[in-house]
């Protein structure tokens, strides 16, 4: 019957006679979900359902919720302050501030092409830089990059605020001091398991965050070491014109 189907969908088969205090946090969340979907609703509203779970269980439940939603084909609105939740389970994301929509789009749109500084910082870690339009290119510090300036409606001499994500920045030892485009000094190294996060001070730009993946396959740069940074011009995104 319908109840058995829902119990099977939510992984609760065999737990029907358990009391609430006999269920784990994840199982209690599944019970709440089962109670909602057994009514066969056309719309489901999730209001921070995973906020009281530990990090590992939250990640597991995100996967389960996404899988269940796709199998049931129920339109769902999911309210959360957890960026990882929003990006991993959504087809479309709406970022709001003070009750107003700042941007709406796919997770990739919001991550790679945020409309403003608020969205850029809200979605994930970001490096904010100031540049100037010069000879049809964007000049940042001592470097000049070719970016789609025409679409941004910018003119020669305009100052702009732009961004680049830490994982878009390549970091390595200086191989040729005279040719290194962006050089800096490592101020902080944070080992995060799958990645190493660096804070690098660059003269004229300030502190930049860079992330290196697969740290076990390469060298971890020590605090105080000199490094060179590189990134593809297309990874630089213009946020706004500075008046």
Buried (B, 14 or more C-beta within 10 A) or exposed (E): EEEEEBBEBBBBEEBEEEEEEEBEBBBBBBBEBBEBBBEEEEEBEBEEBBEEBEEEBBBBBBEBBBEBBEEBEBEBEBEBEEBEBBBBBBEEBBBEEEEEEBBEBBBEBBBBBBBBBBBBEBBBEBBBBEBBBEEEBBEBBEBBBEBEBEEBEBEEEBEBBBBBBBBBBBBBEBEEEEEBEBBBBBEEBEEEEEBBBBBBEBEEBBEBBBBBEEBEEEEEBEEEBBBBBBBEEEBBBBBEBEE
